[in-house]
Amino acid sequence: MQTTGTGTSFRPEEAYAAAAERFFDLMKTFGVSAGTTPDWKALTAPLAAQFERWLQMSQSAAPWFHPAAQGAPGGFGLGAAPAAAFGPLPLGPAALQGGQVPRTFELLGRLAQLQAQLAKHWSEIAGTAAQRFIGRLGTAAAVPTTPQQALKLYELWVKCAEEAYAATVHREDFSRLQAELTNTSAALLDEQRQQAETLVRGFGLPTRSEVDALHRQVKELRQQLAELQAPRAARADTTEASTQAERNTPRKPPRAARKRPAAKRTRAPRPRR
Amino acid sequence: MKAPGTADGAAFAELTLQVSEALARLGAAREVQVGCSLKEAVWSCGKTTLYRYAPLVARSRSRPLLICFALVNRPYVLDLQPERSLVRRLLEAGLDVYLIDWGDPDDADRHIGLEEYIEAHLGGCIRHLRAQRGGERLDLLGVCQGGVLSLCYAALHPDAVANLITLTTPVDFHTPDNLLAKWVRGLDTALLERCGNVPGELLNGLFLALMPLRLTQQKYVRLLTSRPDQRTVEDFVRMEKWIFDSPPQNAAALAQFVRWFYQENRLARDTLAIGNRRVSLQEIRAPLLNLYALEDHIVPASASKALGDYIGSRDYTGCAIATGHIGMYVSRSAGAEVPGRIIPWLAQRS
């Protein structure tokens, strides 16, 4: 018997502490720490800037391509790997074939362009969120004096920010951009893999393509074996099933052990002809 | 652990204190255990293991109930702790519960496609259980992506499944509120497949990006400022452990899932084929209970609800529950409502 184990990449304290830190930063922006009512309208720009920074930072973690960042808290997003993650291979450019390097740089350039476009979306989301929040708050709002009031303010901020975020990320242009970012990142990874294959081939080591080809062969052989074994397995299954069914069926006791009070036996009347 | 920031205003000082206390409790809860019911491995295929749960009471139903969870998360969320365990509620009702754990695919599994998962792994589990019981049909409970796999299997092998239950299972992937579908529609799945297995962290990142502030900030702030007791904190940490404990996804199956379902919506369009065999939801004749969450941000209710429009079974029950995707497995309200729907529904059907 077993009970369930746990994963290894869980580092909760960092995520909790980071969330707490951002919460207190926000409270300071709202003037909670100073106890003075801020000029709410004037807060639009710093609030937007703060949110934009957070969106950019959150999107920078890309564990698929960045093993060192695996499990890092706060990171989310699809295919938003930083361009720096795709530097030249550590074994040296001399080992690469000439045509591969320009393609890599072309992809790096494209990735940088796409990330710039993404940054524009973050800016737009952050600006809209801040305006929405200040608009709903009204200029006469007082600075929170109790934790409950401060939390109410925070909840309103999250609501406005999520609404602004949803309005942008559901759009067709944003969805296309996300997909293109992932595709470009994947193309870079693929390109680097091809470069690595060129290198390992030089050392007589097996490449991914060769391992894949072997895997396909093994799979085909397994399939052929399964097809050859299928009729025998089907026969065995039928026998097993019927044996099992037989076992599950309550059996009559052996004839010798049955009680047969002959005197009390009655026969069903025969139908009259 | 020390909360960041300094306390000047009274409200700020009080919040700082609350957060410090909660952070200390969170630190103490780090090693909390997840999963509570005893189970035994009874069959395996590759990385996939079929478990049978030890009974808690005398069995009231001989037919086994097989739970098929998603490939993208770990199934122990269904048995997180005694008070939050769908598995335990089912066991307490006398059901004979089995669970498929897909395990951690590694690089050697990168070419395993959906056909193999459905026919060899899920199918292997079902064949094993049926062989143990003289070919008797079983009850199948598919969860999320596991629900999609279950629907495919039930459509391909209608004689194998007596009753089918789907939980937060997407069927129509192109409803307007499906953000995930919008984001992945333009993905180059062939390229994705060439890049190899996808770490679980990447998919997690994708799910968090659907509502980033709520899922990576507000959730923590709410806990930290709510003066939680140690038990509340431990419950919270169990959930966090599950959320961030995602297995890697093998390349072929993930690419196929994205292309066939998210991009081409083959299940709803009735154009799906697995291993050259057409998969039509019309072929599913078994009674079907479809449970879906009204506030689901990963599988919108509209995506699940659509099953009723496509299914061939005449005995279909759709049931909306007022919770979110994960809430469906662990929230206190759904913790009572979900088994409360499943158990009598099964009891009414042979």
Interface residues (C-beta under 8 A of the other chain):
Chain A: M1 Q2 T3 T4 G5 T6 G7 S9 F10 P12 E13 A15 Y16 A17 A19 A20 E21 R22 F23 F24 D25 M27 K28 V32 S33 A34 G35 L55 S58 Q59 A61 A62 P63 W64 Q70 G71 P73 G74 G75 F76 G77 L78 V143 P144 T145 T146 P147 Q149 A150 L151 Y154 E155 V158 A161 E162 Y165 A166 V169 H170 E172 S175 R176 Q178 A179 E180 T182 N183 A186 A187 L189 D190 R193 D212 H215 R216 K219 D237 E240 A241 S242 Q244 A245 N248
Chain B: M1 A3 P4 G5 T6 A7 D8 G9 A10 A11 F12 E14 L15 T16 Q18 V19 L23 L26 G27 R30 Q33 V34 G35 C36 S37 L38 K39 E40 A41 Y51 A54 R74 Y76 D79 A108 H111 R127 R130 A131 Q132 R133 G134 G135 L179 K182 W183 V184 R185 G186 L187 D188 L191 L192 R194 C195 V198 P199 G200 E201 L202 N204 G205 L206 L208 A209 M211 P212 L213 R214 T216 Q217 Q218 Y220 V221 L223 L224 T225 V237 E240 K241 F244 D245 S246
